[in-house]
Amino acid sequence: MKAYLKILPFYLCIGLSILAACKRNDPAPEKIADNKPSVPTLPEKNLVPTQIGTGKSKMSFSYTTNYSLSKIEYGDGTSTVLEFTPGGMPYALVHYDGEEMIAYTEYRLDNANRVIKAANYATTGNVYKKVGSYAFSYSSDLLISSILYYNGQEILTNTEERFYEKKGNLIREQNSNAAFTAGYLYDDKNGLFKNAGCAWLFVIEEPGKLFLSSLNNISSCTYPSKPANNQTFVYTYNQDQYPETISSVIAGVKLSQKVTYKAVE
């Protein structure tokens, strides 16, 4: 009996060794394929805004066939129309109050089809009275480097120098009239007017700073000499990373607006 008990551990060790060896030689179980369909990442759409806000604060936008911004209609009944030559070059910016034309800006282009000068007129019926003008200079990368402003007698009234970040967003306007000197900050999303041609022409004469949102969206505008006029903009974004809502504070007045778009085809 003692001999049996002594031999038993020996056989147990052999048995366990054989089992372990068999286990090591068993083929690995096949992995069960994951048949869940992968969710494709949809590319972002190219969009242009068709309306911002409602009521008196509404702005509605129209475009040419190649998506140059051609008209803005405001909720108060006024509108601004950018007119083009048959070749698609801008030649006039016209302001209306209802159906009545109240102001007219005529552009002059250089041989490279860049706007280099604009003459401003106040209009009453068929009577045009020149009230001022402005002239552009461009940098080597085709960005506006300076704007010279003149009154109706062609006397220089203000000089504006423009400075840009590497991406091309305007970050500072340095004016000889300190009241107009301004600094700008932007978000990192798709700009409201990223796909809209000629929107920059509206920046000069329209009151809204949102027209600066061509690459990215303006988040703040600060006036060092007139901080009461500062502006801030906060956005929520749609799935294509364009602003869906805009919450702004302009000269202390708060406003929240929704943006609607159409796709660029």
C-alpha positions as CSV (number, residue, x, y, z in Angstrom):
1,M,0.0,0.0,0.0
2,K,2.8,2.4,0.9
3,A,4.5,1.5,-2.5
4,Y,1.3,2.3,-4.3
5,L,1.0,5.6,-2.6
6,K,4.6,6.5,-3.5
7,I,4.0,5.5,-7.2
8,L,0.7,7.4,-7.5
9,P,2.2,11.0,-7.5
10,F,4.6,9.8,-10.2
11,Y,1.8,8.8,-12.5
12,L,-0.2,11.9,-11.7
13,C,2.8,14.0,-12.7
14,I,3.1,12.1,-16.0
15,G,-0.7,12.4,-16.6
16,L,-0.7,16.2,-16.0
17,S,2.4,16.6,-18.3
18,I,0.6,14.7,-21.1
19,L,-2.5,16.9,-20.7
20,A,-0.4,20.0,-20.7
21,A,1.4,18.9,-23.9
22,C,-1.9,18.1,-25.6
23,K,-3.3,21.4,-24.6
24,R,-0.2,23.2,-26.1
25,N,-0.6,21.3,-29.4
26,D,-4.4,22.0,-29.8
27,P,-5.0,24.5,-32.6
28,A,-6.0,28.0,-31.5
29,P,-9.7,28.6,-31.7
30,E,-10.7,30.7,-34.8
31,K,-11.8,34.3,-34.1
32,I,-15.4,34.9,-34.9
33,A,-15.6,37.6,-37.5
34,D,-17.3,40.9,-36.5
35,N,-20.0,41.3,-39.0
36,K,-21.1,44.8,-37.8
37,P,-21.2,47.2,-40.7
38,S,-18.6,50.0,-40.5
39,V,-20.1,53.5,-40.3
40,P,-18.6,55.6,-43.1
41,T,-17.3,59.1,-42.4
42,L,-19.2,61.4,-44.7
43,P,-17.2,64.2,-46.3
44,E,-18.1,67.7,-45.3
45,K,-20.4,69.5,-47.7
46,N,-19.5,72.9,-49.2
47,L,-22.2,75.3,-48.1
48,V,-23.3,78.9,-48.6
49,P,-25.7,80.7,-46.2
50,T,-29.1,81.6,-47.5
51,Q,-30.5,83.3,-44.3
52,I,-29.4,84.5,-40.9
53,G,-32.0,85.3,-38.3
54,T,-35.6,86.3,-38.6
55,G,-37.7,89.4,-38.4
56,K,-36.1,92.8,-38.4
57,S,-32.6,91.3,-37.9
58,K,-33.0,88.9,-40.8
59,M,-30.5,88.8,-43.6
60,S,-31.3,86.8,-46.8
61,F,-28.6,86.0,-49.4
62,S,-28.6,85.4,-53.1
63,Y,-25.8,84.2,-55.4
64,T,-24.7,84.1,-59.0
65,T,-24.5,80.8,-60.8
66,N,-20.8,80.5,-59.7
67,Y,-21.8,81.4,-56.1
68,S,-20.6,84.9,-55.9
69,L,-22.6,86.8,-53.3
70,S,-24.9,89.1,-55.3
71,K,-27.7,90.3,-53.0
72,I,-28.4,90.8,-49.3
73,E,-32.0,91.5,-48.2
74,Y,-32.5,92.9,-44.7
75,G,-35.5,92.5,-42.4
76,D,-36.1,96.2,-42.4
77,G,-36.8,96.3,-46.1
78,T,-33.4,97.6,-47.2
79,S,-31.1,95.6,-49.6
80,T,-27.7,95.7,-51.2
81,V,-27.1,94.3,-54.7
82,L,-23.7,93.6,-56.3
83,E,-23.9,94.0,-60.0
84,F,-21.6,92.1,-62.4
85,T,-20.4,92.6,-66.0
86,P,-21.3,89.9,-68.6
87,G,-17.9,88.5,-67.9
88,G,-18.6,88.0,-64.2
89,M,-16.6,90.9,-62.9
90,P,-18.1,93.2,-60.1
91,Y,-18.8,96.7,-61.4
92,A,-21.3,98.3,-58.9
93,L,-22.7,97.9,-55.4
94,V,-26.2,99.4,-55.2
95,H,-28.1,100.1,-51.9
96,Y,-32.0,100.2,-51.9
97,D,-34.6,101.2,-49.4
98,G,-37.5,99.2,-50.6
99,E,-37.6,99.8,-54.4
100,E,-35.8,103.1,-54.2
101,M,-32.1,103.3,-54.9
102,I,-30.4,105.4,-52.2
103,A,-26.7,104.9,-52.8
104,Y,-24.5,103.6,-55.6
105,T,-20.8,102.5,-55.6
106,E,-19.0,102.2,-58.9
107,Y,-15.9,100.0,-59.1
108,R,-12.8,100.4,-61.3
109,L,-10.7,97.3,-62.0
110,D,-7.1,96.9,-63.1
111,N,-5.7,94.7,-65.9
112,A,-5.7,91.7,-63.5
113,N,-9.5,92.3,-62.8
114,R,-8.9,93.4,-59.2
115,V,-11.0,96.1,-57.8
116,I,-8.6,99.1,-57.3
117,K,-11.0,102.0,-56.7
118,A,-14.6,102.6,-55.7
119,A,-16.6,105.9,-56.1
120,N,-19.5,106.4,-53.7
121,Y,-22.7,108.3,-54.7
122,A,-25.8,109.3,-52.8
123,T,-28.8,109.0,-55.2
124,T,-32.2,110.7,-55.3
125,G,-34.2,109.6,-58.3
126,N,-31.8,110.0,-61.3
127,V,-29.5,112.5,-59.5
128,Y,-26.1,111.1,-58.3
129,K,-24.1,113.1,-55.9
130,K,-20.5,112.0,-55.2
131,V,-19.9,111.7,-51.5
132,G,-16.6,109.9,-51.3
133,S,-14.3,107.2,-52.7
134,Y,-11.8,104.6,-51.6
135,A,-8.8,103.0,-53.2
136,F,-7.2,99.6,-52.6
137,S,-3.5,98.4,-52.6
138,Y,-2.7,94.7,-52.7
139,S,0.1,92.7,-51.2
140,S,2.1,90.1,-53.2
141,D,-0.4,87.4,-52.1
142,L,-3.4,89.3,-53.4
143,L,-4.7,90.4,-50.0
144,I,-5.7,94.0,-49.5
145,S,-2.8,95.7,-47.7
146,S,-4.3,99.2,-47.5
147,I,-7.4,101.3,-48.2
148,L,-7.3,105.1,-48.7
149,Y,-10.6,106.9,-48.0
150,Y,-11.5,110.2,-49.6
151,N,-14.4,112.6,-49.2
152,G,-16.5,114.0,-52.1
153,Q,-13.8,116.6,-52.9
154,E,-11.2,113.8,-53.2
155,I,-9.5,114.9,-49.9
156,L,-7.9,112.1,-48.0
157,T,-9.8,111.5,-44.8
158,N,-8.5,108.1,-43.5
159,T,-5.7,105.6,-44.2
160,E,-6.2,102.0,-43.2
161,E,-3.5,99.3,-43.1
162,R,-4.5,95.7,-43.0
163,F,-2.7,92.8,-41.3
164,Y,-3.3,89.1,-41.7
165,E,-2.4,85.8,-40.0
166,K,-0.7,83.1,-42.0
167,K,-4.0,81.5,-43.0
168,G,-5.3,84.7,-44.5
169,N,-7.7,85.9,-41.8
170,L,-7.7,89.7,-41.3
171,I,-6.5,90.2,-37.7
172,R,-6.0,94.0,-37.5
173,E,-7.1,97.2,-39.2
174,Q,-4.7,100.1,-38.3
175,N,-6.4,103.4,-39.1
176,S,-5.1,107.0,-39.1
177,N,-8.5,107.7,-37.5
178,A,-8.0,105.8,-34.2
179,A,-11.7,105.4,-33.7
180,F,-11.8,102.8,-36.6
181,T,-8.7,100.8,-35.5
182,A,-9.8,97.3,-34.8
183,G,-8.5,93.8,-33.9
184,Y,-10.1,90.5,-34.8
185,L,-10.0,86.9,-33.6
186,Y,-11.5,83.8,-35.2
187,D,-12.6,80.2,-34.5
188,D,-11.1,77.2,-36.4
189,K,-14.3,76.1,-38.2
190,N,-15.6,76.6,-41.7
191,G,-16.4,80.3,-42.3
192,L,-19.9,81.4,-43.1
193,F,-18.8,82.8,-46.5
194,K,-16.0,80.3,-47.1
195,N,-17.6,79.3,-50.5
196,A,-19.1,82.7,-51.4
197,G,-17.2,84.8,-53.9
198,C,-17.0,88.6,-53.6
199,A,-18.3,88.6,-50.0
200,W,-15.2,90.7,-49.1
201,L,-16.7,93.7,-51.1
202,F,-19.6,93.8,-48.7
203,V,-17.2,94.1,-45.7
204,I,-16.3,97.7,-46.8
205,E,-19.8,99.1,-46.9
206,E,-22.1,96.8,-44.8
207,P,-22.3,97.2,-41.0
208,G,-22.0,93.6,-40.1
209,K,-18.6,92.1,-39.2
210,L,-19.9,88.6,-40.0
211,F,-18.8,89.3,-43.6
212,L,-15.2,88.9,-42.4
213,S,-16.0,85.2,-41.9
214,S,-14.6,84.0,-45.2
215,L,-12.0,81.4,-44.0
216,N,-13.0,81.0,-40.4
217,N,-15.6,82.7,-38.3
218,I,-15.0,86.0,-36.5
219,S,-15.2,85.5,-32.7
220,S,-14.4,89.0,-31.5
221,C,-13.9,92.5,-32.8
222,T,-12.2,95.0,-30.4
223,Y,-11.8,98.7,-30.7
224,P,-9.0,99.9,-28.5
225,S,-10.1,103.5,-28.5
226,K,-13.9,102.7,-28.2
227,P,-14.3,99.5,-26.2
228,A,-18.0,100.2,-25.8
229,N,-18.3,99.2,-29.5
230,N,-16.6,95.8,-29.1
231,Q,-18.3,92.8,-30.6
232,T,-18.2,89.1,-29.7
233,F,-19.6,86.0,-31.5
234,V,-20.2,82.5,-30.1
235,Y,-21.3,79.7,-32.4
236,T,-22.8,76.2,-32.4
237,Y,-22.0,74.1,-35.5
238,N,-23.7,71.7,-37.8
239,Q,-22.3,68.4,-38.9
240,D,-20.4,70.0,-41.7
241,Q,-18.7,72.4,-39.2
242,Y,-20.4,75.6,-40.4
243,P,-22.1,77.9,-37.9
244,E,-25.7,76.7,-37.1
245,T,-26.5,79.4,-34.5
246,I,-24.8,82.7,-33.8
247,S,-25.0,84.4,-30.4
248,S,-23.6,87.9,-30.6
249,V,-23.0,90.8,-28.3
250,I,-22.6,94.0,-30.3
251,A,-22.1,97.3,-28.4
252,G,-23.8,95.6,-25.4
253,V,-26.8,94.3,-27.4
254,K,-27.3,90.6,-27.3
255,L,-28.8,88.7,-30.3
256,S,-29.1,85.0,-31.1
257,Q,-29.7,83.9,-34.7
258,K,-30.1,80.7,-36.7
259,V,-28.3,80.1,-40.0
260,T,-29.7,78.2,-43.0
261,Y,-27.6,77.0,-45.9
262,K,-27.7,75.4,-49.3
263,A,-25.1,73.1,-50.8
264,V,-22.7,74.3,-53.5
265,E,-23.3,71.9,-56.4
